[in-house]
Amino acid sequence: MSSPTPPGPADQAAPASPDEPRSLRIEDWLTVIVMALLALITFANVIVRYFTNSSFAWTEEISVFLMIVLALVAGSAAVARDRHIRIEFLCDSGSALRRRRLAQLGALLVALLFGLIAVLSLRVVWDDWRFEETSPGIGVPQWWYSVWLPLLSLLITWRAIGLLIRRTRQSDMEYLVDEAGDDDNGEPRP
């Protein structure tokens, strides 16, 4: 017979907000993977530069691409968690109805903006593919990089629409309770 193992740090992690989508694990893992790749690429470049007095030419191009992907993936998670940038003075003042309506308006505008970016960036991908553009650093097809902008913009649009639907289904009191919920560390907000 084996005894049950005591709970470890992973078991004591703060539970997700009931309002937060479970599928955010995708964005969280993508963020971890992209950050690890950025660290490894940068470390490899530093080591090569230190020992050979030259650098890998491809590291800058891939690092810039990964930073853009990181910003879009993290932006998607921020929108889904309703942690995107806003003017707190305006969004946190007034009645519960006004605050919820402003949250709905913010989610709608984010969805419209990134939906427009997705549509317009499809033309960029099409032009990169049609004219056989290559990247300046390592000469790979440019559409390998540009195809991710419309895809990740659609992900942000999807997350914003999900947030809009959640905020629309909530009553004013549910919104206030959700808004006053946990902070980023899982602790109740004061």
C-alpha positions as CSV (number, residue, x, y, z in Angstrom):
1,M,0.0,0.0,0.0
2,S,1.2,3.4,-0.9
3,S,0.3,6.5,1.1
4,P,-1.1,9.5,-0.7
5,T,1.4,12.0,-1.7
6,P,1.2,15.4,-0.1
7,P,0.0,18.2,-2.3
8,G,2.9,20.0,-4.0
9,P,3.1,23.5,-5.4
10,A,1.3,22.5,-8.6
11,D,-1.6,21.3,-6.6
12,Q,-1.8,24.5,-4.6
13,A,-2.0,26.7,-7.6
14,A,-4.8,29.3,-7.5
15,P,-7.9,28.1,-9.1
16,A,-8.9,29.8,-12.3
17,S,-11.6,32.4,-12.2
18,P,-15.0,30.8,-13.0
19,D,-15.3,33.4,-15.7
20,E,-12.0,32.6,-17.3
21,P,-12.0,30.2,-20.3
22,R,-10.3,26.9,-19.6
23,S,-8.8,27.0,-23.1
24,L,-6.4,29.7,-22.0
25,R,-3.9,27.0,-21.3
26,I,-3.1,27.2,-25.0
27,E,-2.0,30.8,-24.8
28,D,-0.1,30.1,-21.5
29,W,1.9,27.2,-23.0
30,L,2.6,29.1,-26.2
31,T,3.9,32.0,-24.1
32,V,6.2,29.7,-22.2
33,I,7.4,28.0,-25.4
34,V,8.1,31.3,-27.2
35,M,9.9,32.8,-24.2
36,A,12.1,29.7,-23.9
37,L,12.9,29.8,-27.6
38,L,13.8,33.5,-27.3
39,A,16.0,32.8,-24.3
40,L,17.8,29.9,-26.0
41,I,18.3,31.7,-29.3
42,T,19.7,34.8,-27.5
43,F,21.9,32.7,-25.2
44,A,23.3,30.8,-28.2
45,N,24.0,34.0,-30.0
46,V,25.8,35.5,-27.0
47,I,28.0,32.3,-26.6
48,V,28.9,32.3,-30.3
49,R,29.6,36.0,-30.3
50,Y,31.8,35.6,-27.2
51,F,33.9,32.8,-28.5
52,T,34.1,33.6,-32.2
53,N,33.6,37.4,-32.3
54,S,30.8,37.0,-34.9
55,S,27.1,36.2,-34.5
56,F,24.5,34.0,-36.0
57,A,22.8,36.2,-38.6
58,W,19.5,34.4,-38.3
59,T,19.0,35.1,-34.6
60,E,17.8,38.7,-35.0
61,E,15.2,37.8,-37.6
62,I,13.8,34.9,-35.7
63,S,13.9,36.8,-32.4
64,V,11.9,39.7,-33.9
65,F,9.3,37.2,-35.3
66,L,9.0,35.5,-31.9
67,M,8.6,38.8,-30.0
68,I,5.7,39.7,-32.3
69,V,4.1,36.2,-31.8
70,L,4.6,36.6,-28.0
71,A,2.9,40.0,-28.0
72,L,-0.1,38.7,-29.9
73,V,-0.4,35.5,-27.9
74,A,-0.1,37.4,-24.6
75,G,-2.6,39.9,-26.0
76,S,-5.0,37.2,-26.6
77,A,-4.7,35.9,-23.0
78,A,-5.1,39.4,-21.7
79,V,-8.3,40.0,-23.7
80,A,-9.7,36.7,-22.5
81,R,-8.9,37.4,-18.9
82,D,-10.2,41.0,-19.3
83,R,-6.8,42.4,-18.4
84,H,-6.3,44.5,-21.5
85,I,-5.3,48.1,-21.4
86,R,-8.0,50.6,-20.4
87,I,-8.4,53.9,-18.6
88,E,-9.2,52.8,-15.1
89,F,-10.5,56.2,-14.1
90,L,-13.3,56.0,-16.7
91,C,-13.9,52.2,-16.5
92,D,-14.1,51.9,-12.7
93,S,-16.3,54.8,-12.0
94,G,-20.0,55.1,-12.2
95,S,-22.8,52.6,-11.7
96,A,-22.5,48.9,-12.2
97,L,-24.5,49.1,-15.4
98,R,-22.2,51.8,-16.8
99,R,-19.1,49.8,-15.9
100,R,-20.5,46.6,-17.5
101,R,-21.5,48.6,-20.7
102,L,-18.0,50.0,-20.9
103,A,-16.6,46.5,-20.6
104,Q,-18.9,45.4,-23.4
105,L,-17.9,48.3,-25.5
106,G,-14.2,47.7,-24.9
107,A,-14.6,44.0,-25.9
108,L,-16.5,44.9,-29.0
109,L,-14.0,47.5,-30.1
110,V,-11.1,45.0,-29.5
111,A,-13.0,42.4,-31.6
112,L,-13.6,44.9,-34.4
113,L,-10.0,46.2,-34.4
114,F,-8.4,42.8,-34.5
115,G,-11.0,41.5,-37.0
116,L,-10.0,44.3,-39.3
117,I,-6.3,43.6,-38.8
118,A,-6.9,39.9,-39.6
119,V,-8.7,40.8,-42.9
120,L,-6.2,43.5,-44.0
121,S,-3.2,41.3,-43.1
122,L,-4.5,38.5,-45.3
123,R,-3.6,40.8,-48.3
124,V,-0.1,41.1,-47.0
125,V,0.2,37.3,-46.8
126,W,-1.2,37.0,-50.3
127,D,1.2,39.5,-51.7
128,D,4.2,37.9,-49.9
129,W,3.2,34.5,-51.4
130,R,2.3,35.8,-54.8
131,F,5.4,37.9,-55.3
132,E,7.7,35.3,-53.7
133,E,9.1,37.7,-51.2
134,T,12.0,36.4,-49.1
135,S,13.1,37.5,-45.6
136,P,16.1,39.9,-45.6
137,G,18.1,37.9,-43.0
138,I,18.0,34.3,-44.0
139,G,16.1,34.3,-47.3
140,V,13.1,32.1,-46.3
141,P,9.7,32.9,-47.8
142,Q,8.3,36.0,-46.1
143,W,4.8,34.5,-45.8
144,W,6.2,32.0,-43.3
145,Y,6.3,35.0,-40.9
146,S,3.4,37.1,-42.1
147,V,0.8,34.2,-42.0
148,W,0.8,34.3,-38.2
149,L,-0.5,37.9,-38.0
150,P,-4.0,37.1,-39.4
151,L,-4.2,33.9,-37.5
152,L,-3.3,35.4,-34.1
153,S,-5.5,38.4,-34.8
154,L,-8.4,36.0,-35.4
155,L,-7.5,34.4,-32.1
156,I,-7.7,37.8,-30.3
157,T,-11.0,38.5,-32.1
158,W,-12.4,35.2,-31.0
159,R,-11.3,35.9,-27.4
160,A,-12.8,39.4,-27.5
161,I,-16.1,38.1,-28.8
162,G,-16.1,35.5,-26.0
163,L,-15.5,38.2,-23.4
164,L,-18.3,40.3,-24.9
165,I,-20.7,37.3,-24.7
166,R,-19.7,36.6,-21.1
167,R,-20.1,40.3,-20.1
168,T,-23.5,40.4,-21.9
169,R,-24.8,37.4,-20.1
170,Q,-23.8,38.7,-16.7
171,S,-26.0,40.8,-14.5
172,D,-24.6,44.0,-13.1
173,M,-24.1,42.4,-9.7
174,E,-22.3,39.3,-11.3
175,Y,-20.1,41.7,-13.2
176,L,-19.2,43.6,-10.0
177,V,-18.4,40.4,-8.1
178,D,-16.3,39.2,-11.1
179,E,-14.5,42.5,-11.4
180,A,-13.7,42.5,-7.6
181,G,-12.6,38.8,-7.8
182,D,-9.0,37.7,-7.6
183,D,-5.9,39.6,-8.5
184,D,-3.1,38.1,-10.7
185,N,-1.8,36.0,-7.7
186,G,-5.1,34.4,-6.8
187,E,-5.5,36.6,-3.8
188,P,-8.8,38.5,-3.2
189,R,-8.5,42.1,-4.2
190,P,-8.9,44.6,-1.4
